[in-house]
Amino acid sequence: MNVTSLFDLSGKVALVTGASRGIGESIAKLLAQSGAHVIVSSRKIEGCQQVVDDIISRGGSAQAIACHIGDMAQIESLFNSIEAEHGKLDILVNNAAANPYFGHILDTPQDAFEKTVDVNIRGYFFMSSTGAKLMKKSAGGAIVNVASVNGVIPGDMQGIYSITKAAVISMTHAFAKECAQFNIRVNALLPGATDTKFASTLVNNPAILKQALAHVPMNRVAMPDEMAGTVLYLVSDAASYTTGSCINVDGGYLLG
């Protein structure tokens, strides 16, 4: 078995949400480097296009399509565009997420609750179901949900976000079980603390960061690129018998 060919994504069409920066950007660039045509998606087209331009400048293949996964009409439009242009979807990485509230769970505003649920649960669900229906029309495919270690151990002052990420883990299991018959594999990445704008409340606050790192055996936060390799594995032929798995990439945080 050729090791290189296991991770070769040539001819594959991949969609990565929340790909204009952070973990999503790193994933999009690695999938493109591995041969996939990557659809870079996020709410704002400008950020997506910057990532696409970088991928193309390095010899990769990519395009930008804006989509807010909290908007059902935009989800439908996104997949209609993919089917019309490419006729298939091989890889879906659900990475876009919302975390608008940092504070005590009892003080969670209703609008923050609704935004977090709309994106992290409803958005992931209908991205997955719509994507899987397109995959089902061809030879199958692979879905990776970016969840969080907070879905296993709720983060301090991140109650509703943690709840939605626990739902993403359960969602991964449910889709994996019911979509295996269509040759669609569904797995999840559970990042620990990562140096991104999304996690800036944690990373940029020395007191909070020190407290968080006290529970991380590797005693540091991750860089976005350290998440991408696990996703490449999960969408590649190297993981052809892997579905329903949730892989922790957390510096040992969940070891307790």
C-alpha positions as CSV (number, residue, x, y, z in Angstrom):
1,M,0.0,0.0,0.0
2,N,1.4,3.4,-1.1
3,V,1.5,5.7,1.9
4,T,1.3,8.8,-0.3
5,S,-1.7,7.6,-2.2
6,L,-3.6,7.1,1.1
7,F,-3.7,10.8,1.6
8,D,-4.1,11.8,-2.1
9,L,-7.3,13.8,-2.5
10,S,-6.9,14.4,-6.3
11,G,-10.3,14.7,-8.0
12,K,-12.1,15.3,-4.8
13,V,-14.4,18.2,-4.2
14,A,-14.2,19.5,-0.6
15,L,-16.3,22.1,1.2
16,V,-14.9,23.8,4.3
17,T,-17.1,26.2,6.3
18,G,-15.7,28.9,8.5
19,A,-12.6,28.7,6.3
20,S,-11.7,32.4,6.0
21,R,-9.4,32.2,9.0
22,G,-8.2,30.0,11.9
23,I,-8.7,26.3,12.0
24,G,-10.9,26.3,8.9
25,E,-8.3,28.2,6.8
26,S,-5.6,25.7,7.8
27,I,-7.9,22.8,6.9
28,A,-8.8,24.3,3.6
29,K,-5.1,24.9,2.7
30,L,-4.0,21.3,3.6
31,L,-6.9,19.7,1.7
32,A,-5.9,21.8,-1.4
33,Q,-2.3,20.9,-0.9
34,S,-3.4,17.2,-0.9
35,G,-5.1,17.6,-4.3
36,A,-8.7,18.5,-3.5
37,H,-10.6,21.3,-5.2
38,V,-11.6,23.2,-2.1
39,I,-14.7,25.4,-1.8
40,V,-13.8,28.0,0.9
41,S,-16.9,29.2,2.6
42,S,-17.7,31.7,5.4
43,R,-20.1,34.5,6.0
44,K,-18.0,37.2,4.2
45,I,-16.7,36.5,0.7
46,E,-13.7,38.8,1.0
47,G,-12.0,36.7,3.6
48,C,-12.8,33.5,1.7
49,Q,-11.3,35.0,-1.5
50,Q,-8.0,35.8,0.3
51,V,-7.7,32.2,1.3
52,V,-8.5,31.1,-2.2
53,D,-6.0,33.4,-3.7
54,D,-3.3,32.0,-1.4
55,I,-4.2,28.4,-2.3
56,I,-4.1,29.2,-6.0
57,S,-0.8,31.0,-5.7
58,R,0.7,27.8,-4.2
59,G,-0.6,25.7,-7.1
60,G,-3.9,24.5,-5.6
61,S,-7.5,24.6,-6.8
62,A,-10.1,26.5,-4.9
63,Q,-13.1,28.8,-5.1
64,A,-14.9,31.1,-2.7
65,I,-18.7,30.8,-1.9
66,A,-20.1,32.9,0.9
67,C,-22.6,31.2,3.2
68,H,-24.0,31.9,6.7
69,I,-24.9,28.4,8.0
70,G,-27.4,30.0,10.4
71,D,-29.5,30.9,7.4
72,M,-31.4,28.0,5.8
73,A,-31.8,29.7,2.4
74,Q,-28.1,30.3,2.2
75,I,-27.4,26.6,2.9
76,E,-29.7,25.5,0.1
77,S,-28.2,28.0,-2.3
78,L,-24.6,26.8,-1.4
79,F,-25.3,23.2,-2.2
80,N,-27.3,24.0,-5.3
81,S,-24.3,25.9,-6.6
82,I,-22.0,23.0,-5.8
83,E,-24.2,20.5,-7.5
84,A,-24.7,22.7,-10.6
85,E,-21.0,23.4,-11.0
86,H,-19.4,20.1,-9.8
87,G,-22.1,17.5,-9.8
88,K,-20.9,16.0,-6.6
89,L,-19.4,16.6,-3.1
90,D,-16.8,14.3,-1.7
91,I,-15.8,16.0,1.5
92,L,-17.6,18.3,4.0
93,V,-15.9,19.9,6.9
94,N,-18.4,21.7,9.3
95,N,-16.1,24.2,11.0
96,A,-18.1,27.4,11.1
97,A,-19.4,28.1,14.6
98,A,-20.8,30.8,16.9
99,N,-19.8,31.6,20.5
100,P,-21.2,35.1,21.1
101,Y,-21.5,34.9,24.9
102,F,-18.8,34.4,27.6
103,G,-20.3,34.6,31.1
104,H,-22.3,32.7,33.7
105,I,-24.8,30.3,32.3
106,L,-27.6,31.9,34.4
107,D,-27.1,35.2,32.6
108,T,-27.2,33.8,29.0
109,P,-29.1,36.3,26.8
110,Q,-31.8,34.8,24.7
111,D,-30.4,36.2,21.5
112,A,-27.0,34.7,22.2
113,F,-28.7,31.4,23.0
114,E,-30.6,31.4,19.7
115,K,-27.6,32.4,17.6
116,T,-25.4,29.7,19.1
117,V,-28.0,27.0,18.6
118,D,-29.0,28.2,15.1
119,V,-25.4,27.9,13.9
120,N,-23.8,25.1,16.0
121,I,-26.8,22.7,16.0
122,R,-29.3,23.6,13.3
123,G,-26.6,24.8,10.9
124,Y,-24.4,21.7,11.4
125,F,-27.4,19.4,11.1
126,F,-28.7,20.8,7.8
127,M,-25.3,21.2,6.4
128,S,-24.7,17.6,7.1
129,S,-28.0,16.3,5.9
130,T,-27.9,18.4,2.7
131,G,-24.3,17.5,2.0
132,A,-24.9,13.8,2.6
133,K,-27.8,13.8,0.2
134,L,-25.5,15.1,-2.5
135,M,-22.8,12.6,-1.5
136,K,-25.4,9.8,-1.7
137,K,-26.0,10.5,-5.4
138,S,-22.4,9.5,-6.1
139,A,-19.9,7.2,-4.5
140,G,-20.3,8.4,-0.9
141,G,-18.1,10.8,1.0
142,A,-16.7,12.0,4.2
143,I,-18.0,14.5,6.7
144,V,-15.9,15.9,9.6
145,N,-17.6,18.0,12.3
146,V,-15.4,20.4,14.3
147,A,-16.7,20.0,17.8
148,S,-14.7,20.9,20.9
149,V,-13.4,19.4,24.1
150,N,-16.0,21.7,25.7
151,G,-18.5,19.2,24.4
152,V,-17.1,16.6,26.8
153,I,-16.2,18.9,29.7
154,P,-18.1,22.2,29.7
155,G,-15.9,25.2,29.5
156,D,-16.1,27.8,32.3
157,M,-18.4,30.7,31.3
158,Q,-19.1,28.9,28.0
159,G,-22.3,27.1,28.9
160,I,-24.5,27.3,25.8
161,Y,-21.5,26.9,23.5
162,S,-20.4,23.7,25.4
163,I,-24.0,22.4,25.2
164,T,-24.1,22.9,21.4
165,K,-20.7,21.2,21.0
166,A,-22.0,18.2,23.0
167,A,-24.9,18.1,20.6
168,V,-22.4,18.1,17.7
169,I,-20.7,15.0,19.1
170,S,-24.0,13.2,19.4
171,M,-25.0,14.4,15.9
172,T,-21.7,12.9,14.6
173,H,-22.6,9.5,16.0
174,A,-26.2,9.6,14.7
175,F,-25.2,10.6,11.2
176,A,-22.3,8.0,11.2
177,K,-24.7,5.2,12.1
178,E,-27.4,6.0,9.6
179,C,-25.2,7.1,6.7
180,A,-22.7,4.2,6.7
181,Q,-25.0,2.3,4.3
182,F,-24.4,5.1,1.7
183,N,-20.6,4.9,2.1
184,I,-20.6,8.2,3.9
185,R,-18.3,8.4,6.9
186,V,-18.9,10.9,9.6
187,N,-16.4,11.8,12.3
188,A,-15.5,14.7,14.5
189,L,-12.4,16.7,15.5
190,L,-12.4,17.9,19.2
191,P,-9.9,20.7,19.4
192,G,-8.5,22.0,22.7
193,A,-7.5,25.6,23.2
194,T,-6.3,26.9,19.9
195,D,-4.7,30.3,19.1
196,T,-7.4,31.8,16.9
197,K,-9.5,34.9,16.8
198,F,-12.5,32.8,17.8
199,A,-10.8,31.8,21.0
200,S,-9.3,35.2,21.7
201,T,-11.3,35.6,25.0
202,L,-9.3,32.7,26.3
203,V,-5.9,33.1,24.6
204,N,-5.6,36.9,25.1
205,N,-6.4,36.9,28.8
206,P,-3.3,35.9,30.8
207,A,-5.2,35.0,33.9
208,I,-7.8,32.9,32.1
209,L,-5.1,31.3,29.9
210,K,-3.0,30.4,32.9
211,Q,-5.9,28.7,34.6
212,A,-6.8,26.8,31.4
213,L,-3.2,25.6,30.8
214,A,-3.0,24.2,34.3
215,H,-5.2,21.4,33.0
216,V,-3.3,20.9,29.7
217,P,-0.3,18.4,30.1
218,M,1.5,19.9,27.1
219,N,1.1,23.4,28.8
220,R,0.4,25.4,25.7
221,V,-2.3,26.3,23.3
222,A,-2.4,24.7,19.8
223,M,-1.8,26.5,16.5
224,P,-4.5,26.1,13.8
225,D,-2.2,24.1,11.6
226,E,-2.0,21.4,14.3
227,M,-5.7,20.6,13.8
228,A,-5.6,20.2,10.0
229,G,-3.7,16.9,9.9
230,T,-6.3,15.0,11.8
231,V,-9.0,16.2,9.4
232,L,-6.9,15.1,6.4
233,Y,-6.6,11.7,7.9
234,L,-10.4,11.5,8.6
235,V,-11.4,12.4,5.0
236,S,-8.7,10.3,3.3
237,D,-8.5,6.6,2.4
238,A,-6.3,6.1,5.4
239,A,-9.5,6.3,7.5
240,S,-11.7,4.2,5.1
241,Y,-13.0,2.0,8.0
242,T,-13.3,4.9,10.5
243,T,-16.7,6.4,11.2
244,G,-18.4,7.8,14.3
245,S,-15.0,8.6,15.8
246,C,-14.4,11.8,17.8
247,I,-10.7,12.5,17.9
248,N,-9.3,14.8,20.7
249,V,-6.5,17.1,19.6
250,D,-6.1,18.9,23.0
251,G,-2.6,18.5,24.3
252,G,-3.9,16.0,26.8
253,Y,-6.6,18.1,28.4
254,L,-9.2,15.4,28.4
255,L,-6.9,13.0,30.2
256,G,-8.0,14.8,33.4
